[in-house]
């Protein structure tokens, strides 16, 4: 007999026995590059990924937003759409949803339990398991389309066993360089690993560093290659998935629908965040004071985020924490000098302790003003107090998915989020 307590215990066991990259980094157990293990697991499940049409989305930044807008646009046409994204912020089931009409449903706890109890999961990575769970549930639900977000890279990612209707690459930036390569062309080659023979591909835009890679690999795969910046710029459509890259992402989404030959439901795209339950991307999570959260964490994403924050012309209070393996040397020069910083460390072993973060920033940017807090909860509370003394202050929370997740949990418990 199903119980919520049993579900909580089983999911906790999943995280402990099959640790995720988000929790422990790219260790041997958490990160298993290559497709052999995923193919074997999918084969034991009867290859559920072959029973529905799909759209595959890779990219350094923006892929979650693009996935959610595509899923919302399809669902508004009366299609039943599976949506697989990562990571989650508050609930494990955020990763696996079905979007229909203007609403979404997360995979039920009972179905999570059934999968974990019935599938042979020994030796599988966390991401292999969650990917297989998504494919399994989508197949059972007889969906029309699945929109699948790549976890890391593309070529060796567990999701890359699908043969989609369209492959999409949203952006190329320097992140996870130790695994994907130290140059943008090298990373582009990994992302383009999702290209499939004769399956059309869409890249976010022309780029002198990466065009040759995409053109060459597209030619080798015999596919039609499209660039989203060849479509008209979108100036009259706003969505609730806002942010520094929102116009580029939206242009990519509309180009994708054009290539697929589907007229999207624009109303759903406008409200894609609400329709799909998409959180943590330039999301206004509190008012009086205004609090915005964003999980962008690499230099390309933070460059755009910090620039947009400064363009607002408001007093800024930035709650910031970072994983120890991130490029702080590349991030520090981007941080607005006028902001008041509240430095935090989320509760994961991967996090850079806030006192060490403070010392490193003092070396890299001695002019920055910072307060050190031991936890994200303390940091959020401190930021709210600081905002009381600054008229029209804006609180921004970011630097890590873990920071945003813990901040949302604190606000939910203490501020009627």
C-alpha positions in Angstrom: 0.0 0.0 0.0 1.4 3.4 -1.0 2.3 6.0 1.6 4.0 9.3 1.4 6.5 8.2 4.0 7.5 5.2 1.9 8.0 7.5 -1.1 10.2 9.9 1.0 12.2 7.0 2.2 12.7 5.5 -1.3 13.7 8.8 -2.8 16.1 9.5 0.0 17.6 6.1 -0.6 17.9 6.9 -4.3 19.9 10.0 -3.5 22.2 8.1 -1.1 22.8 5.0 -3.2 23.0 6.7 -6.6 24.4 10.2 -5.8 23.8 12.9 -8.3 26.3 15.2 -10.0 24.6 18.1 -8.4 25.4 16.6 -4.9 28.9 15.2 -5.3 30.3 16.5 -8.6 31.6 14.6 -11.5 32.8 11.5 -9.6 33.0 8.0 -11.0 29.7 6.9 -9.4 27.7 10.1 -10.2 28.9 10.7 -13.7 29.0 7.7 -16.1 29.8 9.1 -19.6 28.8 7.0 -22.5 25.5 5.4 -23.6 26.1 1.7 -23.0 24.6 1.7 -19.5 21.6 3.8 -20.5 20.9 1.7 -23.6 21.0 -1.5 -21.4 18.6 0.0 -18.8 16.2 1.3 -21.5 16.4 -2.1 -23.2 15.3 -3.9 -20.0 12.3 -1.5 -19.9 11.4 -2.3 -23.5 12.9 0.9 -25.0 10.1 3.2 -24.0 11.8 6.2 -25.7 10.9 4.7 -29.1 7.1 5.0 -28.4 6.8 8.8 -28.6 8.0 11.7 -30.7 10.6 13.9 -29.1 12.5 17.2 -29.3 16.0 17.2 -27.9 17.5 20.4 -26.4 21.2 21.0 -25.5 23.1 24.1 -24.7 25.3 25.8 -22.0 22.5 28.2 -20.9 18.8 28.6 -21.8 18.0 25.0 -22.5 15.5 24.7 -19.6 13.7 27.8 -20.6 13.5 26.7 -24.3 12.2 23.3 -23.2 9.5 24.8 -21.1 8.3 27.2 -23.8 8.3 24.5 -26.5 6.3 22.1 -24.2 3.8 24.9 -23.3 3.4 25.8 -27.0 2.7 22.2 -28.0 0.4 21.6 -25.1 -1.7 24.5 -26.1 -2.4 22.8 -29.4 -4.2 20.0 -27.6 -1.1 17.7 -27.5 -0.1 15.7 -24.4 3.6 16.6 -23.8 6.2 15.0 -21.6 8.8 17.4 -20.2 12.1 16.2 -18.7 14.4 18.8 -17.2 17.0 19.1 -14.5 17.8 19.9 -11.8 14.9 20.2 -9.5 14.6 22.9 -6.8 12.1 21.7 -4.2 10.6 18.4 -5.3 12.4 15.6 -7.1 9.3 15.1 -9.3 9.8 18.6 -10.9 12.1 16.8 -13.3 9.4 14.7 -14.9 6.1 16.3 -15.9 3.3 16.0 -18.4 1.9 19.3 -19.8 -1.6 19.3 -21.2 -3.7 22.3 -22.1 -2.5 25.0 -19.7 -1.6 22.9 -16.7 1.1 20.4 -15.7 1.3 17.2 -13.7 4.4 15.9 -12.0 5.0 12.2 -12.0 2.9 10.8 -9.1 4.7 9.5 -6.0 3.1 6.1 -6.6 4.7 5.8 -10.0 8.1 6.9 -8.8 7.8 4.1 -6.2 6.7 1.5 -8.7 9.6 2.3 -11.0 12.2 2.2 -8.3 10.8 -1.1 -6.9 10.6 -2.8 -10.3 13.6 -1.7 -12.3 17.1 -3.2 -12.0 19.1 -0.2 -11.0 22.3 -1.5 -9.4 25.3 0.2 -10.9 23.3 2.9 -12.6 24.0 6.6 -12.2 21.4 8.9 -10.7 20.9 10.6 -14.1 20.5 7.3 -16.0 17.8 6.3 -13.5 15.9 9.6 -13.7 16.1 9.6 -17.5 14.8 6.0 -17.7 12.1 6.8 -15.3 11.0 9.7 -17.5 10.9 7.7 -20.6 9.1 4.8 -18.8 6.4 7.1 -17.5 6.0 9.1 -20.7 5.4 5.8 -22.6 2.8 4.6 -20.1 1.0 7.9 -20.4 0.9 7.6 -24.2 2.1 11.1 -24.8 2.3 12.8 -28.2 5.6 14.6 -27.7 8.4 14.6 -25.2 10.7 17.7 -24.8 14.0 16.3 -23.4 16.7 18.5 -21.9 20.3 17.3 -22.1 21.9 16.9 -18.7 25.6 17.6 -19.7 27.1 18.1 -23.1 25.2 16.0 -25.6 27.3 13.3 -27.2 27.7 11.1 -24.1 24.6 12.3 -22.2 22.1 9.6 -21.1 19.3 11.3 -23.0 21.1 10.8 -26.3 19.5 7.4 -27.0 16.5 9.2 -28.5 16.0 9.9 -32.1 14.0 13.2 -32.1 12.0 15.1 -34.6 14.3 18.1 -34.0 17.6 18.7 -32.2 18.1 22.2 -30.7 21.3 23.8 -29.3 20.6 27.0 -27.3 24.1 28.4 -26.6 27.7 27.6 -26.3 29.8 28.8 -23.3 32.8 27.8 -21.3 31.4 25.5 -18.5 32.4 22.0 -17.4 35.6 22.5 -19.4 37.4 19.6 -17.8 34.8 17.2 -19.3 33.6 19.0 -22.4 36.8 20.7 -23.6 38.5 24.0 -22.9 37.4 25.9 -26.0 34.0 26.9 -27.4 34.6 24.9 -30.6 35.4 21.8 -28.5 32.3 22.3 -26.4 30.2 22.9 -29.6 31.4 19.5 -30.9 30.1 17.8 -27.7 26.7 19.6 -27.8 26.4 18.7 -31.5 26.7 15.1 -30.5 22.9 15.1 -30.3 22.7 15.6 -34.1 21.1 12.5 -35.7 21.1 11.3 -39.3 18.5 13.2 -41.4 17.0 14.9 -38.3 16.9 18.7 -38.7 18.9 20.7 -36.2 18.5 24.2 -34.9 21.4 26.3 -33.4 20.7 29.5 -31.5 22.7 31.7 -33.9 25.7 32.2 -36.1 29.0 32.4 -34.3 32.5 32.8 -35.8 34.0 30.3 -33.3 31.4 27.5 -33.6 29.8 27.8 -37.1 32.3 25.6 -38.8 31.8 22.8 -36.2 28.1 22.8 -36.6 28.2 23.0 -40.4 30.7 20.2 -40.6 28.9 17.8 -38.2 25.6 18.6 -39.8 27.0 17.7 -43.2 28.4 14.5 -41.9 25.0 13.6 -40.5 23.2 14.5 -43.7 20.8 16.9 -41.9 19.3 20.3 -42.5 21.0 22.9 -40.2 19.2 26.0 -39.2 20.3 29.1 -37.2 17.7 30.9 -35.1 19.1 34.3 -35.8 17.9 33.9 -39.4 14.4 34.2 -38.2 12.9 37.6 -37.5 13.7 39.2 -34.1 10.8 39.0 -31.6 9.9 42.4 -30.3 6.2 42.1 -29.5 6.0 39.0 -27.3 6.8 38.7 -23.6 6.9 35.6 -21.5 6.8 34.9 -17.8 10.2 33.2 -18.2 12.0 36.5 -18.2 15.8 37.0 -18.0 18.8 38.3 -19.8 18.4 35.7 -22.7 14.7 35.7 -22.9 14.5 37.3 -26.4 17.1 34.9 -27.8 15.4 31.9 -26.2 12.0 33.0 -27.6 13.4 33.4 -31.1 14.8 29.9 -30.9 11.5 28.5 -29.7 9.5 30.2 -32.6 12.1 29.0 -35.1 11.7 25.4 -33.7 8.0 25.5 -34.2 8.4 26.8 -37.8 10.8 24.0 -38.6 8.4 21.4 -37.1 5.6 22.9 -39.2 3.4 23.5 -36.1 1.7 26.7 -35.2 2.3 27.2 -31.5 -0.2 28.4 -29.0 1.2 31.9 -28.2 -0.9 32.3 -25.1 0.7 29.3 -23.6 4.2 30.5 -24.5 3.5 33.8 -22.9 2.6 31.9 -19.6 5.1 29.1 -20.1 6.5 29.3 -16.6 3.1 28.9 -15.0 1.9 26.4 -17.6 4.9 24.0 -17.0 5.8 24.9 -13.4 9.2 26.2 -14.4 11.0 27.9 -11.6 14.3 29.6 -10.7 15.0 31.5 -13.9 14.9 35.2 -13.3 11.9 34.5 -11.1 10.2 37.1 -9.0 9.6 35.1 -5.8 8.7 37.8 -3.3 7.6 41.4 -3.3 8.1 44.2 -0.7 11.0 43.9 -1.2 11.3 42.4 -4.7 13.3 39.2 -4.6 14.5 37.6 -7.9 16.1 34.1 -8.0 18.1 32.7 -10.9 20.1 29.5 -11.1 22.5 30.6 -13.8 26.0 29.9 -12.4 28.7 30.0 -15.1 30.4 33.2 -16.4 28.4 33.4 -19.6 25.1 33.3 -17.7 26.2 35.5 -14.8 27.6 38.1 -17.2 24.2 38.6 -18.7 22.5 38.4 -15.3 24.7 41.0 -13.6 24.4 43.3 -16.6 20.6 43.2 -16.5 20.6 43.8 -12.7 22.8 46.9 -13.2 20.6 48.2 -16.0 17.6 48.3 -13.7 19.2 51.2 -11.8 18.0 50.0 -8.4 20.0 49.5 -5.1 21.1 45.9 -5.3 21.5 43.3 -2.5 23.0 40.1 -3.9 22.8 36.8 -2.0 25.6 34.8 -3.6 27.1 31.3 -3.1 29.1 29.1 -5.4 30.3 25.6 -5.8 34.0 25.1 -5.1 34.7 23.9 -8.7 33.3 27.0 -10.4 35.4 29.6 -12.1 35.4 32.3 -9.5 38.3 34.0 -11.2 36.1 34.4 -14.3 33.0 35.4 -12.3 34.5 37.9 -9.9 35.2 40.6 -12.5 31.5 40.5 -13.6 30.1 41.2 -10.2 28.6 44.7 -9.9 30.7 47.0 -7.6 27.7 48.9 -6.4 25.9 46.0 -4.9 25.8 44.9 -1.3 26.8 41.2 -1.1 25.6 38.6 1.3 27.8 35.6 0.9 26.4 32.2 1.7 27.2 28.5 1.5 24.4 25.9 0.8 24.4 22.7 2.6 26.3 20.5 0.2 29.9 19.2 0.3 30.5 20.8 -3.1 29.9 24.3 -1.8 32.7 26.8 -1.3 32.5 27.9 2.4 31.3 31.4 2.7 34.3 32.6 4.7 36.6 31.3 2.0 34.4 32.8 -0.7 34.8 36.1 1.1 38.6 35.9 1.3 38.9 35.0 -2.4 36.6 37.9 -3.4 38.6 40.2 -1.2 41.7 39.2 -3.2 40.0 39.5 -6.6 37.7 42.4 -5.9 38.7 44.2 -2.7 36.3 47.1 -3.4 33.2 44.8 -3.0 31.1 45.2 0.2 30.2 41.9 1.7 28.5 40.3 4.7 29.3 36.6 5.5 26.5 34.3 6.6 26.9 30.6 7.5 23.8 29.4 5.7 21.5 30.4 2.9 18.6 30.9 5.3 20.6 33.3 7.4 21.7 35.1 4.2 18.1 35.5 2.9 17.0 36.9 6.3 20.0 39.3 6.3 19.2 40.5 2.8 15.6 41.2 3.7 16.7 43.2 6.7 19.3 45.1 4.6 16.6 46.0 2.1 14.6 47.8 4.8 17.2 50.6 4.8 17.3 51.1 1.0 14.4 52.6 -0.9 13.3 50.5 -3.9 16.0 47.9 -3.2 16.1 44.7 -5.2 17.3 41.4 -3.7 18.9 38.9 -6.1 19.6 35.3 -5.1 21.9 33.2 -7.2 25.2 31.6 -8.0 24.1 28.0 -7.6 21.0 25.8 -7.9 21.6 24.8 -4.3 21.5 28.5 -3.2 18.2 29.1 -5.0 16.7 25.9 -3.8 17.4 26.6 -0.1 16.3 30.2 -0.5 13.0 29.2 -2.0 12.5 26.7 0.8 13.2 29.4 3.4 10.9 31.9 1.8 8.2 29.2 1.5 8.4 28.4 5.2 8.8 32.0 6.5 7.4 34.5 4.0 4.2 32.9 2.6 5.8 32.2 -0.7 
